[in-house]
Amino acid sequence: MQVAKVRGTVVGTQKDPSLRGVKLLLLQLVDEEGNLLHKYEVAADTVGAGVDEWVLVARGSAARQIPGNEKRPLDAAVVAIIDTIHLEGRLMYSKKEQYR
């Protein structure tokens, strides 16, 4: 799994029928120090995440093990909205602090 920041949404009017009703998010990946990387990824949203929230992304077979996703052509899925990340005794990210 990897940490990412939601940067926007992806809308497609023509897509695989199994993806109808699935919200797609554009994510910017985050490194282990909390810095935004210049790498982006599209993932299915399973938790109702919004723009600017930090999330946890599962990939590959783990993304397809979420109930209802087994037969969808997914490579990545947002599986959690992050509240806080502590790294080596310091607060790396706090959702509460972000929105102050």
JOCORMO-V777558 format. One record per residue. N is the residue number from 1. RES is the residue in three letters. PHI is phi in whole degrees, -180 to 180 (NA if undefined). Layout:
BEGIN
n=N res=RES phi=PHI
n=N res=RES phi=PHI
END
This chain:
BEGIN
n=1 res=MET phi=NA
n=2 res=GLN phi=-141
n=3 res=VAL phi=-87
n=4 res=ALA phi=-148
n=5 res=LYS phi=-112
n=6 res=VAL phi=-75
n=7 res=ARG phi=-106
n=8 res=GLY phi=176
n=9 res=THR phi=-118
n=10 res=VAL phi=-121
n=11 res=VAL phi=-119
n=12 res=GLY phi=-133
n=13 res=THR phi=-78
n=14 res=GLN phi=-115
n=15 res=LYS phi=-153
n=16 res=ASP phi=-54
n=17 res=PRO phi=-54
n=18 res=SER phi=-70
n=19 res=LEU phi=-98
n=20 res=ARG phi=-62
n=21 res=GLY phi=83
n=22 res=VAL phi=-93
n=23 res=LYS phi=-80
n=24 res=LEU phi=-109
n=25 res=LEU phi=-116
n=26 res=LEU phi=-93
n=27 res=LEU phi=-113
n=28 res=GLN phi=-107
n=29 res=LEU phi=-71
n=30 res=VAL phi=-120
n=31 res=ASP phi=-84
n=32 res=GLU phi=-70
n=33 res=GLU phi=-100
n=34 res=GLY phi=92
n=35 res=ASN phi=-87
n=36 res=LEU phi=-74
n=37 res=LEU phi=-90
n=38 res=HIS phi=-91
n=39 res=LYS phi=-121
n=40 res=TYR phi=-122
n=41 res=GLU phi=-152
n=42 res=VAL phi=-103
n=43 res=ALA phi=-140
n=44 res=ALA phi=-74
n=45 res=ASP phi=-97
n=46 res=THR phi=-106
n=47 res=VAL phi=-126
n=48 res=GLY phi=79
n=49 res=ALA phi=-73
n=50 res=GLY phi=-123
n=51 res=VAL phi=-58
n=52 res=ASP phi=79
n=53 res=GLU phi=-79
n=54 res=TRP phi=-91
n=55 res=VAL phi=-136
n=56 res=LEU phi=-109
n=57 res=VAL phi=-112
n=58 res=ALA phi=-104
n=59 res=ARG phi=-125
n=60 res=GLY phi=63
n=61 res=SER phi=-63
n=62 res=ALA phi=-64
n=63 res=ALA phi=-68
n=64 res=ARG phi=-88
n=65 res=GLN phi=-87
n=66 res=ILE phi=-72
n=67 res=PRO phi=-51
n=68 res=GLY phi=95
n=69 res=ASN phi=-99
n=70 res=GLU phi=-56
n=71 res=LYS phi=-109
n=72 res=ARG phi=-100
n=73 res=PRO phi=-79
n=74 res=LEU phi=-109
n=75 res=ASP phi=-102
n=76 res=ALA phi=-149
n=77 res=ALA phi=-143
n=78 res=VAL phi=-78
n=79 res=VAL phi=-113
n=80 res=ALA phi=-160
n=81 res=ILE phi=-100
n=82 res=ILE phi=-85
n=83 res=ASP phi=-92
n=84 res=THR phi=-147
n=85 res=ILE phi=-132
n=86 res=HIS phi=-111
n=87 res=LEU phi=-134
n=88 res=GLU phi=50
n=89 res=GLY phi=82
n=90 res=ARG phi=-123
n=91 res=LEU phi=-82
n=92 res=MET phi=-85
n=93 res=TYR phi=-152
n=94 res=SER phi=-139
n=95 res=LYS phi=-60
n=96 res=LYS phi=-62
n=97 res=GLU phi=-70
n=98 res=GLN phi=-64
n=99 res=TYR phi=-98
n=100 res=ARG phi=-85
END
